[in-house]
Amino acid sequence: MTRYSKSVVATGHELVSKAAADTLLIGGNAFDAVVAAGFAGAVAEQTLTSLGGGGFLLARTSGVAGPVEEIFFDFFVDTPGRGLDRMPDPHFFPVNIDFGGSGQIFNVGMGSVAVPGTLKGLLHVQKRLGRISLSEVLLPAKEMAAGHKLNDFQASFLRMLHPIMILTRTGRNLYEPGGRYMKSGDVLVNSQMADFLDTLTEDDGRSFYSGDIARQIEQDMKEGQGMLTREDLASYKVIERKPLRVKYRDHTLLAGPPPSLGGSLITLSLSLLEQMEPVDEWGSSEHLLRTTGLMKEVERLRRQALSTPEAIQAFLENGDVVSSTENIRSFSRGTTHVSIADQEGNVASMTCSNGEGSGYFAPGTGIMLNNMMGEDDLHPEGFHSSPPGMRVSSMMSPSVVLKDGEVRIVLGSGGSKRIRTAMSQVLSQIIDFKRDIAIAVNAPRLHWDGEVLQVEPGFPEESMEALSKVVPVNLWKERNVYFGGVHTVIPGEEGVGDPRRGGAVVMVSV
């Protein structure tokens, strides 16, 4: 076991990083701190995460107080509809979100709400691995809910999601008080959220999952053509899983196991890369062509046959991997995250999401519920095709990289379909090209969207010319939230918050 001179926190918001750091300073460990960050993010990053959403947390304990544990906490959403005699025609409609260089369709409304898990997940992790009291962990979030200034990043996300945020009266009261939509520098007050957080130390979330709030949610859903029931909420469980482990070069990646799809797709990408000799120069024509070929091949495999984690694992064990690497070679020739590592060596990597939000708020809580039933990449077989009570798959994959049995990197990303490409590109830079994590996170990225190669500015001109000869290319004018937000920590040394998503790093010495 290794002890460090300082703890390191990397998140997508300065107030969220401060919440985690303050929790460490009063004696909390990495798991207290990540839970404090989770609650704080639900207040300060209200367009990216919510207690009414879902998430994953990959924890690795230091071994100081017992054997080393590696636990993947799954508190992602379930499909709704338990106890319904018949499924309603769901209230469900599309909204086009413009990222500035490319758009994406998301579906919102009451029928887009899946069974939320984040609240129960955070409470479960804190009780399971935390050291200090829940009231101490909740304090930063409560103070923020009483009033905090919107920063530039959250204000820009609010502008992007404007039609969703003001879909209901509660949303309009929160984000458009007095008829004026909030902008950067305005003070956002969510008094209902502050009051709700106050109840958690005694209530432990019971009212939300089985009590008065659950009953009111069910009634609202009946009246509004939603499918979420009180039985759904009461039946929800956090699942502790064994992380997916994959060797890459001389490292080991711990990532999200089934039924999460994101970890398996990252594993597939790295496993295919490992079958090929490393490219000499990052950003060269050869490197970008290979990276594009890899993304196209992984997407081809996913669409044709490998739509489940189990299918991906079977392919890696028994499939024609050689043909896939030849496809890549042939081509190459022509979501918010928190990463924390404390001084004892405990590490926590957590990714949470509310999708884009459904527009519906749980009564009296200030909590917007998710729209995970309206995310097309989470439902490859079609919307509302799964029976109630199924854990929904996800592209999110909070991860940890080991070398010689020690944690080397803690990382993860938001970004919907771009999570796997963002993380694979950052990991390859750090491991294959021996690049510093700050350089790796800040470097331009590319993403194959199935039809067009989306590319951030900053690659060499000759490399872009080589790409444009073989695929359609959309060159963005600047780095963008579209390409994910990979918040990364090296225990005891440094952290990098991705500037695409307002990244903020705090070092803590106790």
C-alpha positions as CSV (number, residue, x, y, z in Angstrom):
1,M,0.0,0.0,0.0
2,T,1.2,3.5,-0.8
3,R,0.6,6.7,1.1
4,Y,0.8,10.1,-0.6
5,S,1.7,13.6,0.6
6,K,-1.5,15.0,-0.9
7,S,-5.0,14.1,-2.1
8,V,-6.0,15.1,-5.6
9,V,-9.5,16.0,-6.8
10,A,-10.6,16.6,-10.4
11,T,-14.2,17.5,-11.3
12,G,-16.2,19.6,-13.8
13,H,-16.9,22.6,-11.5
14,E,-14.8,24.6,-9.0
15,L,-17.5,24.4,-6.3
16,V,-17.8,20.6,-6.7
17,S,-14.0,20.3,-6.4
18,K,-14.1,22.5,-3.3
19,A,-16.9,20.4,-1.8
20,A,-14.7,17.3,-2.1
21,A,-11.6,19.1,-0.8
22,D,-13.4,20.5,2.2
23,T,-14.7,17.0,3.0
24,L,-11.1,15.6,2.9
25,L,-9.9,18.5,5.1
26,I,-12.4,17.6,7.9
27,G,-11.2,13.9,8.0
28,G,-13.3,12.3,5.2
29,N,-11.7,9.8,2.9
30,A,-12.0,9.6,-1.0
31,F,-15.4,8.0,-0.7
32,D,-16.9,10.7,1.6
33,A,-15.4,13.2,-0.8
34,V,-16.8,11.7,-3.9
35,V,-20.3,11.5,-2.4
36,A,-20.0,15.1,-1.3
37,A,-19.0,16.0,-4.8
38,G,-22.0,14.0,-6.1
39,F,-24.5,15.9,-4.0
40,A,-22.7,19.2,-4.8
41,G,-22.7,18.4,-8.5
42,A,-26.5,17.9,-8.4
43,V,-26.8,21.5,-7.3
44,A,-24.0,23.3,-9.2
45,E,-24.0,21.1,-12.4
46,Q,-27.8,20.9,-12.6
47,T,-27.7,20.5,-16.4
48,L,-25.4,17.5,-16.4
49,T,-26.3,15.5,-13.3
50,S,-29.1,15.1,-10.8
51,L,-30.2,13.1,-7.8
52,G,-32.9,12.0,-10.2
53,G,-30.5,10.5,-12.7
54,G,-28.2,7.5,-12.6
55,G,-24.5,6.8,-12.3
56,F,-21.6,4.5,-11.6
57,L,-18.7,4.6,-9.1
58,L,-15.6,2.6,-9.3
59,A,-13.9,2.3,-5.9
60,R,-10.5,0.9,-5.0
61,T,-9.7,0.9,-1.3
62,S,-6.1,1.4,-0.1
63,G,-5.8,-1.7,2.1
64,V,-5.0,0.4,5.2
65,A,-8.0,-0.9,7.1
66,G,-8.2,-4.4,5.5
67,P,-7.7,-6.1,2.2
68,V,-7.8,-4.0,-1.0
69,E,-11.4,-4.0,-2.4
70,E,-12.3,-3.2,-6.0
71,I,-16.0,-2.4,-6.3
72,F,-18.1,-1.1,-9.2
73,F,-21.2,0.5,-7.7
74,D,-24.0,0.4,-10.2
75,F,-26.7,2.9,-9.5
76,F,-27.7,3.5,-13.1
77,V,-31.4,3.7,-14.0
78,D,-34.0,0.9,-14.4
79,T,-36.8,0.7,-17.0
80,P,-40.1,1.8,-15.4
81,G,-43.6,0.4,-15.4
82,R,-43.7,-2.1,-12.5
83,G,-47.3,-2.7,-11.3
84,L,-49.0,-1.0,-14.3
85,D,-52.0,-2.9,-15.7
86,R,-51.2,-1.5,-19.1
87,M,-48.5,0.8,-20.4
88,P,-49.6,4.3,-21.3
89,D,-48.8,5.9,-24.6
90,P,-45.9,7.8,-23.1
91,H,-45.6,11.6,-23.1
92,F,-42.4,11.6,-25.2
93,F,-41.2,14.2,-27.7
94,P,-37.9,15.1,-29.4
95,V,-35.7,18.1,-28.7
96,N,-32.7,19.0,-30.9
97,I,-29.7,20.1,-28.9
98,D,-27.2,22.2,-30.9
99,F,-23.6,21.7,-29.7
100,G,-22.4,24.5,-32.0
101,G,-20.8,22.2,-34.6
102,S,-23.2,19.3,-34.6
103,G,-26.7,18.6,-33.3
104,Q,-28.2,15.6,-31.5
105,I,-31.8,14.6,-31.0
106,F,-32.9,13.8,-27.4
107,N,-36.4,12.8,-26.2
108,V,-38.0,14.4,-23.1
109,G,-41.3,14.5,-21.3
110,M,-42.9,12.3,-18.6
111,G,-42.5,9.2,-20.7
112,S,-38.7,9.6,-20.9
113,V,-38.2,9.1,-17.2
114,A,-36.4,6.0,-16.0
115,V,-36.2,4.8,-12.4
116,P,-33.6,7.1,-10.8
117,G,-30.7,5.7,-8.9
118,T,-28.2,8.5,-8.1
119,L,-29.7,9.5,-4.7
120,K,-29.8,5.9,-3.4
121,G,-26.4,5.2,-4.9
122,L,-24.7,8.1,-3.2
123,L,-26.3,7.2,0.2
124,H,-25.3,3.6,-0.3
125,V,-21.6,4.4,-1.1
126,Q,-21.2,6.8,1.9
127,K,-22.7,4.2,4.3
128,R,-20.6,1.4,2.8
129,L,-17.2,3.1,2.6
130,G,-17.4,6.5,4.2
131,R,-15.8,7.6,7.4
132,I,-17.5,10.8,8.6
133,S,-21.2,11.6,9.1
134,L,-23.7,12.1,6.3
135,S,-24.6,15.5,7.7
136,E,-20.9,16.6,7.2
137,V,-20.9,15.2,3.7
138,L,-24.1,17.0,2.7
139,L,-23.1,20.4,4.1
140,P,-21.4,21.9,1.0
141,A,-24.4,20.9,-1.2
142,K,-26.9,22.4,1.2
143,E,-24.9,25.7,1.3
144,M,-24.8,25.8,-2.5
145,A,-28.5,25.1,-2.8
146,A,-29.2,28.1,-0.6
147,G,-27.6,30.2,-3.3
148,H,-24.6,30.1,-5.6
149,K,-23.4,32.0,-8.7
150,L,-23.8,30.4,-12.1
151,N,-20.4,30.1,-13.8
152,D,-19.9,30.6,-17.5
153,F,-20.0,26.8,-18.3
154,Q,-23.2,26.1,-16.5
155,A,-24.8,29.2,-18.0
156,S,-23.9,28.0,-21.5
157,F,-25.3,24.6,-20.7
158,L,-28.5,26.2,-19.5
159,R,-28.7,28.1,-22.8
160,M,-28.2,24.9,-24.7
161,L,-31.0,23.1,-22.8
162,H,-33.4,26.1,-22.5
163,P,-36.5,24.4,-23.8
164,I,-36.1,21.5,-21.3
165,M,-35.2,23.5,-18.3
166,I,-38.4,25.7,-18.5
167,L,-40.8,22.9,-19.6
168,T,-42.6,23.0,-16.3
169,R,-43.6,25.7,-13.8
170,T,-41.0,24.5,-11.3
171,G,-38.3,24.8,-14.0
172,R,-39.5,28.3,-14.9
173,N,-39.5,29.4,-11.3
174,L,-36.0,28.1,-10.9
175,Y,-34.3,29.2,-14.1
176,E,-36.5,32.0,-15.4
177,P,-37.5,34.0,-12.2
178,G,-39.4,37.1,-13.0
179,G,-39.5,36.1,-16.7
180,R,-35.8,36.5,-17.4
181,Y,-33.7,33.4,-18.1
182,M,-30.7,33.0,-15.9
183,K,-27.2,33.9,-17.2
184,S,-23.6,33.7,-16.0
185,G,-23.1,35.5,-12.7
186,D,-26.7,35.2,-11.6
187,V,-27.4,33.6,-8.2
188,L,-29.3,30.4,-8.5
189,V,-31.3,29.5,-5.4
190,N,-32.9,26.1,-5.1
191,S,-34.6,26.3,-1.7
192,Q,-36.6,23.1,-2.2
193,M,-33.4,21.2,-2.8
194,A,-31.8,22.7,0.3
195,D,-34.9,21.6,2.4
196,F,-34.9,18.1,0.8
197,L,-31.1,17.6,1.6
198,D,-31.9,18.6,5.2
199,T,-34.3,15.6,5.5
200,L,-31.7,13.0,4.3
201,T,-29.8,12.5,7.6
202,E,-32.9,11.2,9.3
203,D,-35.0,10.0,6.3
204,D,-32.2,8.3,4.3
205,G,-34.1,8.9,1.1
206,R,-37.2,6.8,2.2
207,S,-39.7,9.5,1.3
208,F,-38.3,9.7,-2.2
209,Y,-38.3,6.0,-2.9
210,S,-41.3,4.7,-0.9
211,G,-43.0,7.6,1.0
212,D,-44.9,10.8,0.2
213,I,-42.7,12.0,-2.6
214,A,-42.9,8.6,-4.3
215,R,-46.7,8.6,-4.1
216,Q,-46.9,12.1,-5.6
217,I,-44.5,11.1,-8.4
218,E,-46.7,8.2,-9.2
219,Q,-49.8,10.4,-9.3
220,D,-48.1,12.9,-11.6
221,M,-47.0,10.1,-13.9
222,K,-50.6,8.8,-14.1
223,E,-51.9,12.2,-15.0
224,G,-49.0,13.0,-17.4
225,Q,-48.6,9.8,-19.4
226,G,-45.5,8.7,-17.6
227,M,-44.5,5.2,-16.7
228,L,-42.6,5.6,-13.4
229,T,-44.5,4.0,-10.4
230,R,-44.1,3.9,-6.7
231,E,-43.4,0.2,-7.0
232,D,-40.5,1.0,-9.4
233,L,-39.0,3.4,-6.8
234,A,-39.5,1.1,-3.9
235,S,-38.0,-1.9,-5.8
236,Y,-34.8,0.0,-6.9
237,K,-31.5,-1.4,-5.6
238,V,-27.9,-0.4,-5.9
239,I,-25.8,-3.3,-7.2
240,E,-22.2,-3.9,-6.3
241,R,-20.3,-5.5,-9.2
242,K,-16.8,-6.8,-9.9
243,P,-15.0,-4.3,-12.2
244,L,-14.1,-5.4,-15.8
245,R,-10.4,-6.0,-16.0
246,V,-8.4,-5.8,-19.2
247,K,-4.7,-5.8,-19.9
248,Y,-3.4,-3.1,-22.1
249,R,0.3,-3.0,-22.9
250,D,1.9,-3.2,-19.4
251,H,-1.1,-1.8,-17.7
252,T,-4.4,-3.1,-16.3
253,L,-7.7,-1.1,-16.9
254,L,-10.5,-1.4,-14.4
255,A,-13.7,-0.3,-16.1
256,G,-17.5,-0.7,-16.1
257,P,-18.7,-4.4,-16.3
258,P,-21.9,-5.6,-17.9
259,P,-24.6,-4.6,-18.3
260,S,-22.9,-1.2,-18.8
261,L,-21.8,-1.1,-22.5
262,G,-19.3,1.8,-22.2
263,G,-16.5,-0.2,-20.4
264,S,-16.8,-3.1,-22.9
265,L,-16.5,-0.8,-25.9
266,I,-13.4,0.9,-24.4
267,T,-12.0,-2.6,-23.7
268,L,-12.8,-3.6,-27.4
269,S,-11.0,-0.4,-28.7
270,L,-7.9,-1.0,-26.5
271,S,-7.8,-4.7,-27.2
272,L,-7.8,-4.1,-31.0
273,L,-5.1,-1.4,-30.6
274,E,-2.9,-3.7,-28.6
275,Q,-2.9,-6.2,-31.5
276,M,-1.1,-3.5,-33.6
277,E,2.3,-2.0,-33.3
278,P,2.3,1.5,-31.8
279,V,2.4,4.5,-34.1
280,D,5.5,6.6,-33.6
281,E,4.1,10.1,-33.6
282,W,0.8,11.4,-32.0
283,G,-1.2,13.5,-34.4
284,S,0.5,12.2,-37.5
285,S,-1.4,11.2,-40.6
286,E,-0.8,7.6,-39.7
287,H,-2.0,8.1,-36.2
288,L,-5.2,9.9,-37.1
289,L,-6.1,7.5,-39.9
290,R,-5.6,4.6,-37.5
291,T,-7.7,6.2,-34.8
292,T,-10.4,6.9,-37.3
293,G,-10.2,3.4,-38.6
294,L,-10.5,2.1,-35.1
295,M,-13.6,4.1,-34.4
296,K,-15.2,3.0,-37.6
297,E,-14.4,-0.6,-37.0
298,V,-15.7,-0.6,-33.4
299,E,-18.9,1.1,-34.6
300,R,-19.3,-1.4,-37.4
301,L,-18.9,-4.3,-34.9
302,R,-21.3,-2.7,-32.5
303,R,-24.0,-2.2,-35.1
304,Q,-23.7,-5.6,-36.8
305,A,-23.3,-8.0,-33.9
306,L,-21.7,-6.6,-30.7
307,S,-24.5,-4.7,-29.2
308,T,-24.1,-6.3,-25.7
309,P,-21.2,-6.5,-23.3
310,E,-21.4,-10.3,-23.4
311,A,-21.1,-10.4,-27.2
312,I,-18.1,-8.1,-27.0
313,Q,-16.4,-10.4,-24.5
314,A,-17.1,-13.5,-26.7
315,F,-15.7,-11.7,-29.7
316,L,-12.5,-10.9,-27.9
317,E,-12.1,-14.5,-26.7
318,N,-13.1,-16.4,-29.8
319,G,-13.9,-13.9,-32.7
320,D,-11.9,-12.9,-35.7
321,V,-9.9,-10.1,-34.1
322,V,-7.3,-10.4,-36.9
323,S,-9.8,-9.4,-39.5
324,S,-10.8,-6.3,-37.5
325,T,-7.2,-5.2,-37.1
326,E,-6.6,-5.7,-40.8
327,N,-9.7,-3.5,-41.5
328,I,-8.1,-0.8,-39.3
329,R,-4.7,-1.2,-40.9
330,S,-6.2,-1.0,-44.4
331,F,-8.0,2.2,-43.4
332,S,-5.0,3.7,-41.8
333,R,-3.1,3.4,-44.9
334,G,-5.1,5.7,-47.0
335,T,-22.0,12.8,-19.7
336,T,-20.1,14.7,-15.6
337,H,-17.3,13.0,-13.9
338,V,-15.4,13.1,-10.6
339,S,-11.9,11.6,-10.0
340,I,-10.4,11.5,-6.5
341,A,-7.3,9.9,-4.9
342,D,-6.8,10.5,-1.2
343,Q,-3.5,10.4,0.8
344,E,-4.1,6.9,2.1
345,G,-4.3,5.5,-1.5
346,N,-8.1,5.2,-1.7
347,V,-9.4,6.1,-5.1
348,A,-12.9,6.9,-6.4
349,S,-14.0,7.4,-10.0
350,M,-17.6,8.4,-10.5
351,T,-19.7,9.3,-13.5
352,C,-23.3,10.5,-13.1
353,S,-25.8,11.7,-15.6
354,N,-29.3,13.1,-15.9
355,G,-29.2,12.8,-19.6
356,E,-30.6,16.1,-20.7
357,G,-33.3,16.0,-18.1
358,S,-37.0,15.1,-18.7
359,G,-38.3,18.6,-17.7
360,Y,-40.2,17.0,-14.8
361,F,-39.3,17.8,-11.2
362,A,-40.0,15.4,-8.3
363,P,-42.6,17.4,-6.2
364,G,-41.1,19.6,-3.4
365,T,-37.5,18.5,-4.0
366,G,-36.1,20.8,-6.7
367,I,-34.8,17.6,-8.4
368,M,-35.3,17.2,-12.1
369,L,-35.7,13.6,-13.1
370,N,-33.8,12.0,-16.0
371,N,-34.8,11.4,-19.6
372,M,-32.8,8.1,-20.0
373,M,-35.8,6.4,-21.7
374,G,-35.3,8.9,-24.5
375,E,-31.6,8.4,-25.2
376,D,-31.3,6.4,-28.4
377,D,-27.9,5.0,-27.7
378,L,-29.2,3.4,-24.5
379,H,-32.0,1.6,-26.3
380,P,-30.6,-0.1,-29.5
381,E,-33.6,-2.4,-29.7
382,G,-36.0,0.6,-29.7
383,F,-37.6,3.0,-27.2
384,H,-39.7,1.4,-24.5
385,S,-38.9,-2.1,-25.8
386,S,-37.6,-3.6,-22.5
387,P,-39.8,-4.9,-19.7
388,P,-40.0,-3.0,-16.4
389,G,-37.3,-3.5,-13.8
390,M,-34.4,-3.9,-16.2
391,R,-31.1,-2.1,-15.5
392,V,-30.5,0.1,-18.5
393,S,-27.1,-0.2,-20.2
394,S,-24.9,2.9,-20.4
395,M,-21.9,4.3,-22.3
396,M,-20.5,5.7,-19.0
397,S,-17.4,4.0,-17.6
398,P,-15.6,5.5,-14.7
399,S,-12.2,3.8,-14.8
400,V,-8.9,3.2,-13.0
401,V,-5.6,2.2,-14.5
402,L,-3.1,0.0,-12.6
403,K,0.5,-0.7,-13.2
404,D,2.5,-3.2,-11.1
405,G,-0.4,-3.4,-8.7
406,E,-0.6,0.3,-8.0
407,V,-3.1,2.9,-9.2
408,R,-1.5,5.0,-11.9
409,I,-4.5,6.9,-13.3
410,V,-8.1,7.6,-12.2
411,L,-10.3,8.9,-15.0
412,G,-13.7,9.1,-16.6
413,S,-15.8,11.3,-18.9
414,G,-19.2,12.6,-19.7
415,G,-20.3,13.0,-23.3
416,S,-22.9,10.4,-24.3
417,K,-21.8,8.6,-27.4
418,R,-18.4,10.3,-27.3
419,I,-17.4,8.9,-23.9
420,R,-15.6,5.8,-25.3
421,T,-13.7,7.7,-28.0
422,A,-12.7,10.5,-25.6
423,M,-11.4,8.0,-23.0
424,S,-9.7,5.7,-25.4
425,Q,-7.8,8.6,-27.0
426,V,-6.7,10.0,-23.7
427,L,-5.6,6.6,-22.4
428,S,-3.7,5.9,-25.7
429,Q,-1.8,9.2,-25.4
430,I,-0.8,8.5,-21.8
431,I,0.2,4.9,-22.3
432,D,1.3,4.6,-25.9
433,F,2.8,8.0,-26.4
434,K,4.0,8.6,-22.8
435,R,2.3,12.0,-22.9
436,D,1.7,14.1,-19.7
437,I,-1.9,13.9,-18.6
438,A,-2.4,17.6,-19.0
439,I,-1.3,17.4,-22.6
440,A,-3.4,14.3,-23.2
441,V,-6.6,15.8,-21.8
442,N,-6.1,19.1,-23.5
443,A,-5.1,17.7,-26.9
444,P,-7.7,17.9,-29.8
445,R,-10.0,14.9,-30.3
446,L,-11.9,13.3,-33.1
447,H,-15.2,11.3,-33.1
448,W,-16.7,9.2,-35.9
449,D,-20.5,9.8,-35.6
450,G,-21.4,7.1,-38.1
451,E,-21.4,9.4,-41.1
452,V,-19.0,12.2,-40.5
453,L,-15.7,12.5,-38.7
454,Q,-16.1,15.3,-36.1
455,V,-12.7,16.9,-35.5
456,E,-11.5,19.5,-33.0
457,P,-9.0,22.1,-34.3
458,G,-5.3,21.7,-33.5
459,F,-4.1,18.7,-35.6
460,P,-1.4,19.2,-38.2
461,E,-2.7,20.4,-41.6
462,E,-1.1,17.5,-43.5
463,S,-2.9,15.0,-41.2
464,M,-6.2,16.7,-41.8
465,E,-5.6,16.6,-45.6
466,A,-5.0,12.8,-45.4
467,L,-8.2,12.3,-43.4
468,S,-10.3,14.4,-45.7
469,K,-9.3,12.2,-48.7
470,V,-10.9,9.1,-47.1
471,V,-13.8,10.3,-44.9
472,P,-16.1,13.3,-44.7
473,V,-14.6,15.7,-42.1
474,N,-16.3,18.4,-40.1
475,L,-13.6,20.6,-38.6
476,W,-14.9,22.5,-35.5
477,K,-13.8,26.1,-34.8
478,E,-12.9,25.4,-31.2
479,R,-12.8,22.7,-28.5
480,N,-16.3,21.8,-27.4
481,V,-18.3,20.0,-24.7
482,Y,-19.5,17.7,-27.5
483,F,-16.2,15.8,-27.3
484,G,-16.5,14.8,-23.6
485,G,-14.9,15.9,-20.4
486,V,-12.1,13.6,-19.2
487,H,-11.3,14.5,-15.6
488,T,-8.1,12.7,-14.7
489,V,-6.0,12.2,-11.5
490,I,-2.6,10.6,-10.9
491,P,-2.6,9.7,-7.1
492,G,-0.4,11.9,-5.0
493,E,0.9,13.9,-8.0
494,E,-1.5,15.9,-10.1
495,G,-4.9,16.2,-11.6
496,V,-6.4,17.7,-14.8
497,G,-10.0,18.9,-15.2
498,D,-11.1,18.9,-18.8
499,P,-11.6,22.5,-19.9
500,R,-14.3,21.4,-22.3
501,R,-16.6,20.9,-19.2
502,G,-15.3,23.5,-16.8
503,G,-12.7,21.2,-15.2
504,A,-11.4,22.2,-11.8
505,V,-8.6,20.5,-9.7
506,V,-7.8,20.9,-6.0
507,M,-4.8,19.5,-4.1
508,V,-5.3,18.8,-0.4
509,S,-2.6,18.2,2.2
510,V,-3.6,17.3,5.7
